[in-house]
Every structure is written in structure tokens, then in C-alpha cells.
């Protein structure tokens, strides 16, 4: 039992730290996932949506800290009870999402690793078993060091987690796992290979035959049945290939996506919502616009907001570059900052900065 507890302690501790760190690297992304869970279509508790970021930071810091506590043996009973409560909650959440097919990705490992709903539930079941081993074998969990060093390590783990979370919120994720990371090409990310797997769907055709219901399943072809057609239902059996970049576009009066993704020296200001744009960030856009144009860069904005909001921002901050339309979810994925700034060369992301780091954006003069 002692050996099993030690193995479980190591596995659970490392996994909690790793999973928590991945989400702590991008707490805004995790908050978007929580908003999805809180929405009316899933758990139907929209009252929590405005607090999603606060909850996200608390959860991921707590997750990392519990992993540290477990590995160093700090307050074993408190730690194990907390771990059990957290994993029970996550197991319920992933089961609910999988069984009712509500959330396609649990967000357990952020953008680093996408798990399907039932895979997430299976992972949580394994973790639950390991945590139950710790629960019943808590007496075998001893501190690795004496009381003072153990307490100092626990405090250091808590402070380091808080600092890291604050740092990435004030700047950008330290590690960018998304398709819009520096060095990635957005146009290539939108491309679907010719040999890409196609989705497989099952069609359930319902007919009325001599007053009785008859269901015929096909892969899409309309069946030959001697009866009256009633309805058809479809179910995806196997997902097809999904490109890394989806729903990204640059829409004006025409679709300008291809045009701007084949241009060099493009400065792109991203604001998924101009109504929620940060005042400090917006106040820096005039200087950015002037610097970009002085050094022969094209500057445009991308937002999901409407015409009235675009004009208000232009008037309020004395800017006149054009704002184009793009899907809000796509813009939230591009950069975790409102506003955020990218430099693109032929569709490749050369620079990406939070508005707090706008002064770090390098714009050497280029030929017009």
C-alpha cells in the first residue's frame, strides 16, 4: 500500500502541476472555456460568466499549489481532501459535457493538447482512482523535509503561481500553442490538404410504412423504401480534418483576407470587442498609427464590433485606420489582449505584443 500511495502521489502531483501550469500560462483562454461551461447551453449559470477570469485564475493557481503541496507533503489531509473535491467536480463536469455532447474540448490542457469529451472523462476517472488511493492511504504521505523548509516551499509555490498568472495577464502567454504564434503562417493554417480526412456521417431516415415507423440508416444516400418519408437525423461518426485556423477573415465591403495575408509589413490591431477595449491600450493606438505610417507600414484593425462602435473609437482616440470585421471567437484566439498588435509579412506572424508592451514593437523603416 505504501508503494502504491507513493506512486499515486507522484503521478497526481506531477499531473496537477503540469495541467495547472498549462492553463496558468493562458488564464484568459481558460476563462473563455469556463464561459462556455457557464453558458445557457451547458450548465445554464450565466450569472458566473462575468467572473470567469477571476474563477479561472483561482482554479489554476489552486491546482498548481495542490500539486506542489502533495509532492512536498505539506498538510497531507488538507491537500488530499482538496484534491478529492476538485477531481470529483472535474469528473462530473467532463461527464456532463461528454454525455450531453455540450463541450467539444474540456480545456484541461489548454491549447497544448486537445482532448475529446470522453477522453477527458476517462482521464479524470483515472485521476479519481489515484486520488482515492491517496485518500485512503493519507497516513503514508509524509513531508519530504522538516517543517520550516516544507512551509517555505509551499509558500514559494503559491507566490510563484500568483506571480506567473499576473505576469501573463499583463503581457501575453509565455508559451504560445495557438496557430497564431510568432513564426506561424495564418494563410497556411487555413489550408486543408487534398488528402485530408473527410467527416463520416450516419443518416437515420424515418419512414412510415403501413402505419408503422421504420428507420433506415445510410451514409448519406436516400434509401429506397416503400413508405412515406417522415424525417431524417444525422450523426457524426468520425470527425474530419479541421485546419488549425478557422473562422479567420478580413471583411470590408469585400473579402480582403487573401489581400492582406499576401502583403508585407502589415500592422494588425486586434480588438474582439471595441465596447470592451482597454482604455490604456486604446490611448496608445494614435502613436502606433503615426509610427507605423511614418515607417511605411500598412495598419488596419480587426474587430467583431459594428459600425457605430468603430466610429466611436476613431473619434475618441483620433485614429483613422480602417477597422475590418472578423469573427469574435477567432479574434479571441489570435491574441489574449484587447487590443493586441501583430505584425504580418505575407501571412506570417513576425511580432505579437500585448498593449502593455507596445513600446517593444520594433518597426524599422521599410521601403514603401
Beta strands, then each sheet from edge to edge (+ up, - down):
strand 1: 200-209
strand 2: 212-218
strand 3: 228-238
strand 4: 266-271
strand 5: 298-303
strand 6: 323-325
strand 7: 340-345
strand 8: 348-354
sheet 1: 2+ 1- 3+
sheet 2: 6+ 5+ 4+ 7- 8+
end
